[in-house]
């Protein structure tokens, strides 16, 4: 599509890639996450129904998915506006908002936030995990799903003229469902026609990213324009990570700020802390993959906002980057990770 080629499509329209600046490639600004609600044990049911206040903040931070109010990020637009202004003041320029159909994407709110903060916001087209698929979505053919994805990029999403600038995050479970497989195939078909960036949410198994890339390749996707999200909770083994890196997609460490003993959505997963994430990023740099690394926070609950004592959208710029420098990741490499790599990925071919 010549009108998109060489440009980045934000919720306010097309921009030159050089205008983005430091970019977070996996965030949420307006969404609901009820699909991942985890009922608390009976002895903790009362606290799970309390409003978020200082005295129960510790419990909610440790049991984020057992507190229904915490999953309603779409209720915090004014707080998020303040955070985006703080992000910009600390050198931030753009972010990719990965909310898709099924978790309450709100492109009108994204447009307003972009207008009021000056931060470039790129909205995601497509569908989240199978648990959020409607019966209509499950009944669609690959061709029909492809049409939906292309329409959200070419004409607008959510019944508006506000256009998405990436496909994704495309949600995948483990094991992958038939509906998710069709969406992946449709993603590849749409990408082949549009030359657009794609971002994937893999299931919680170290084999999931490999399977997804294979399906995308077989359906004609451009893997060099595709991001595999959540590697920090998905591929923990060094050898397996380097094996996956050889496949050529972007490698995203997007849970910076999440430091948990017990990860509710994957109890068997030993969630790394930020120091370990930095070591993994350094490993990938040392192995020659500095052109393939992306970073973000994936904020999707209230208690990760600064308003509720969380780290907020500026954590990487204000806290992680200085530690990366201490660990030998150079300014030039950080510019690649935060500016050049996002720019290359987000630019339509």
N, C-alpha and C positions, 0 to 999 in steps of 0.2 A: 504494500500500500504506500505509494509514493508520498502521499500527504503526511504520513507518520514517519517515514524513513529519516533517520538521523535526529529524531526528536525524542523527548520524554513527555509523556502525557500525564499531566496532573489534573486534579479536580477543577482547576481554574483554566485548563487548556494546555496547549503545547508550549514547552519551554526548551531552550537550548540546554543540552546536557551540562555545559560548563557553568550554568547558573545554580546547580544543585548544592555544591559544597559538601560538607560533612553529612553523611546520610546514614540513618538507621534503616535497615532493610526489612525488619520484621517487628512491627508494633501494632497495637490496637488503640483506637481513640473513642470508639462508640460501638459497643457490642454487648451481648448477653451470653453467658456461658452455662446456662441451665442444663445443657446436654451432658455436662460432666459433673453434675451434682452428686456428691457422695453422702448418703444419709449417715449422720453421726450415731455412735452407740447410744442406747437409751439414757445412760448416765450423763451424757453431754448434750442431750437434746435441748434442754432449757437455754444453755449458753449459746447454742447455734441459732436461736431465735431472737437474741438480744440485738439491739442496734450496735454498730461499731463504735466503741468508746475505749478509752485508755485501759480500763481494767480488764477488758477481754481481748485486747489487741494481740497479745501474745498467743492466745488460743487460736484466734482466727488466722494469724500468720502461719501457724503450724498446721492448720486444718482448713486451708483456704477454700476447698471445694465442698465443705460441709456447712457453709454459711451462705444462705441464698442471697442475702443482700450484697455480699461481697462479690457475687458473680454478675452484678448489674452495673457494668462499667458505663453503660449509656446514661446513667443518672448523674454523671460527674463532669458534664461539659465545661462548666465554668472553672472548675479546678484544673481540668486538662488544658484549658486555654492558658491559664497562668503558668502551667508547667511548660507548655510549648514556648511561651515568651522567655522563660528561664533557659530552656534548651537553646533558643536562638541567641540569647545573651552570652551563653557559654560556647558559642562557635558552631552551633548546629544550623544546618541549612534545609534539610529535607528528611522525610521519613516515608516509608511504605506502610500503608494501613492495610493489613492482611485480612480484614473481616470480609467474609463472603456470605453467600446465601445460606441460611440455616442458623446463623449466629447474629442475626439482626444488623446487617450492614446498614449504614445510614449515610448515604453520600451527601445529602443536604447539610447535615451537621459537619461533615468533613469539609465541605466547601466553605461554610461559615468560619470554621476554625482557620482554614488557610487564609481567608480574607482578613481576619482579625489579628492574625499573628505574623503573617509574612513568611511562614514556613511552607515550603513546597510539600504537598501531600499527594501521594499516588495511591489510588484506590484499587482494590483487588477484585477481579471478576471470578465467577465460578461458584463452586460448592464445597462445603466443609465435609466432615466425615459422614458415613452412611447413616448414623443415628439421627442426623439432622435432615436427611433427604425426605422430601415429601413423596407421597404416592405418585404424584405427577412426574417428579424427577426420576423416580425409579422406572417409570413406564416409558421414558424417552429412549429413543434410539441414539446411537453415537452421532448420527448426522444431526438430529434435533438438538442434542446437547452442544454440538459444535456451533450451531446457529445461535444458541443462547449466549455462549461465550463471545462470539464475534460481535453480536449485537451490543453487549455491555461495553465493549471497547470502541466500536464504531459509532454507536448511536446514543448510548446512555444506559444507566442502571437504575433499578428501583423506581421505574416509571418517570424518570427525569431525563434531562439532556446532559447530565453530569457523567462523563466517560471514565471508565477504568483505564489504568495504564499498565497493569500486569494481569496475568491470569494466576490466581491463587491468593491465599494459600489453598491449594487443592488438598482436601482432607483425605487421608488414607488410614485405615485401621489395620490391625494385625490379628488374624489373617485378613487379607484384602477381600472385600465383598465384590459381588458382580457389578453392583451399581457404581462402586468406586472405580472398578476397572474400566467401565464405559466412560466415566468422566475423565480418566487419565487418557484414554484413546482420543476422546474429543479434544482434550487439551492439546495433544500433539497435533491433531489436524488443524485446529485454530491457529496454533503457533506457526505451523508450516505456511499458512496463508498470510498471516499478519506480520511475521517477523518480530513477535512481541516477547517480552520477558515472561518467564514462568517461575512459580515458587511452589514447592511441595511440602506438605506436612506428612511425614512418614509415620507408619504405625510403630509401636514401641517394641521393636525387635531389631537386632543388629542386621538381620537379613532383609528387612523391609526396604531400605534404600536401594539395595542391589536389585531387588525384584521390580521396584518402581522404575528405575532407570532402564531396565530391560524392556518393560512394557512400553515406555515412552519411545525408546529407540525403534522398536518394531513398528510403532504407529507413525513414525516419521518426524519425531521431535528433534529440535536442535538442542542437544545436551549442553552445548557451550553457552546457551542463553537460559539455562535452567538452574535454579537454586534448590539444594536439599537442606531443609531447615532442621533445627533441633538436633544437630549431631552431638551436642554435649550430653544429651540424655539417651542417645540411640546407639552410637558406635563408641564404646568405651575402650576397646582394645586397640593399642597402637598399630599393630600389624594389620588388623582389619581396616582401620581408618586409612592407612596408607594404600591399602588395596583398593578401597573405594575411591580415594582421591584420583587414582589413575583413570577413572571413567570420564573425567573431564568436566563435570558440573561444578557450580559454585558450592563451596563448603561453608555453611553458615553456623556460627556459634552465637545463638540468639537468646540464651537464657541468663545472660549476665545480670547479676543481682539476686538470682534465685539460689539460695544456699540452705538446703534442707537435709535433715537426717532422714525424714520419712517423706517420700514422694507419693502422695495419695493416688495419683493416676498410674503409677507404676511401682508398687511396693518393693519389687525385687531390684529396682534400679538404684544404684548408689549415686545419687545426684552429685556431680562434682561442684566444688566451690569455685569462686572466681579465680583464685590462684591456679587451680588445675586447668581451668579454661585457658588462661594465659599461657600455661606451659604447652597445651595442645596447639594453640595458635603458633607459638614459637616453633614447635616441632614441624608444623606444616610449612612454615617459612624456611626452616633449615633444609627441608626436603624439596624445596623448589616450587612450592604452591602459593607463593605470596600474591599472585595474580588471581587466585581463586577464592580468597577468604573474604567473608562478610561477617559483620557482628551486629547484635541488637539485644534488646531486653525481653521482647515478647510480653509486654505488660498487658494483662487481660483481666485482672482483678483489682478491686479498689485498694486493698491494703498494700499494693506495690506503688501507689501514688504517694507523693510527698505529703499530701494532705493527711494521710493516715499513717505517717511514719515510715513510708516505704522509700525506695531509692530514687524513683522517678525516671524520667526520660533522659536526664543529663548525667546519669551515673557513669556511663562509659566515658564521656568526655571529661568529667571532673575527677573521677576516681580510677577508672580502669586504665586509661591512656598513660597517666604518670607511672603506674605500676608496670605497664608493658615496657616503657622506656627503661625502667630500672632492670628489667629482665632481658635487656639487650635487643628488643625490637626497635629498630631505628625510626626516626621521623619519616624518612622516605618510605619505609614499608607501611607505617601507619597511614600516610597519605594515600597509599594504594588501597588499604583496607577500608578506609573511611570515605574516600573521595573517588579515586579512579575506578576501583572495582564496581561500586554501585553505579557509577555513571555509565560504564561500559555495559553492564547488565541491563539497565533500565532504558537504554537507547534502542529504539526500534531499528531493525535492519533495513 
